Amino acid sequence: MKKIMFVLSLLLLTSHCFARTITIEEAVSLAADNNIQISRQKLNLNMLEKRNKYSWNSVSPSVNLSANYNKPLDKDTYDYSISGSLRLSLSPSLYTAIKTAKLNYEAGLTSYEDAVRSVELNVRKLFYNLIYTKESIALQNRNMETAKKRYQNNKDKYNRGQLSELDLLQSQYSYESMLPNIESALIAYENSMATFKQTLGIDQEEEIELAGSLTDAIPQEDLSVDVTVSKLPSVKNLERKIELQKTQLLSTRFSYWGPSITASYSYGQKGAKGQDGLQATGNTLSLSVNIPLDGYLPWSNGALSIDNQKMQLQDLELQLKNEKTSAAINVQNSLKNIKQKQGQINMLQQNVELAQKTYDMVLIAYNHGSKDLMALQNSADSLASAQLNQQTQIYNLICSVLDLENSLGVPFGSLGNK
């Protein structure tokens, strides 16, 4: 039963006849158009854009119009009236409201761009993870096929009396014990593929095939970057927060210190049965100025609110100072880590070549009877381990370069191009 499941899964994994082929750039484009997270961020950005466009609306006058009609049920009379009012308020907070709306829109635009980059980073990592998993499954399958042939050869030797039953059972176990790992890898592949399709907005029933390989994405060995700390996304993000906090502090000061001016005008008329025309009931113009004073008291809520805003501003400035140092260190550490992985990949390639050569020599010796089955199995295991370690390190290197590109805010793939 397990063998049947394995064959079916393998056919599903390697069937390309009706699959849609997708490159890494096509996957990024699909996610940008269809991803739910990006669409939600776009909705929020549209609302912030509208608020920024109409941020002056606090100066818009308040207009009111009302009409009234009265008729007693027991009398043959009636009266009616109409009135209207216009009210306009001006305060220093208008300036900060407009500036805050502008800064919030800019922050929302940054959040949208960050969401797009986050999804793209996830898409690229998922893309290469799927390729890595598939190549790992193919590698394990080739090793299992080799173990199967070795078991069949040993079975023939056992039938001819040239091999002990213990050696036959060991080769059978070596072959069949590979199946559970391959089945687990296939399940992991299908789960990752489902997540990948969801991220791209592709129907789960659609079959897709990824075009590319891990070796195509290996970055150049002389990788280097010119770091300008002030342009790093984490630094620019804190600078925007500081600018917004300064505006909020100014707005709080205006609220507790700044005067406000209110102007209003009202007009009304009334009429009744038997009365010629309408009579004016009021025609009033008023102007008022309000100057808050409690903000000048050091123990008032206003003064405490201003002090709290100042403290938050100082905290953000300290964060910015620390981030400028930390970001530069993290970039340098990432570069060192990438260079280390590149050196390890070269070493692992030598290990693969050595393990392959050793296995070939042991296999020849085993066929001539000078090496036992245990030595052959050990060399086969060493070869499989070396090949898998190399693939794993290549995948880790690709992810490290993607993370560095994300930290630098540069286009993905720009550091990895050969």
Secondary structure, DSSP 8 states (H G I E B T S, - for coil): -HHHHHHHHHHHHH--TT-EEE-HHHHHHHHHHH-HHHHHHHHHHHHHHHHHHTGGGGGS-EEEEEEEEE--TTSS--EEEEEEEEEEEE-THHHHHHHHHHHHHHHHHHHHHHHHHHHHHHHHHHHHHHHHHHHHHHHHHHHHHHHHHHHHHHHHHHHTTSS-HHHHHHHHHHHHTHHHHHHHHHHHHHHHHHHHHHHHT--TTS-EEE---TGGG---TT------GGGSHHHHHHHHHHHHHHHHHHHHHHHHH--EEEEEEEEEEEEETT--S-EEEEEEEEEEEE---GGGSTTSHHHHHHHHHHHHHHHHHHHHHHHHHHHHHHHHHHHHHHHHHHHHHHHHHHHHHHHHHHHHHHHHHHHTTSS-HHHHHHHHHHHHHHHHHHHHHHHHHHHHHHHHHHHHT--TTTTT--
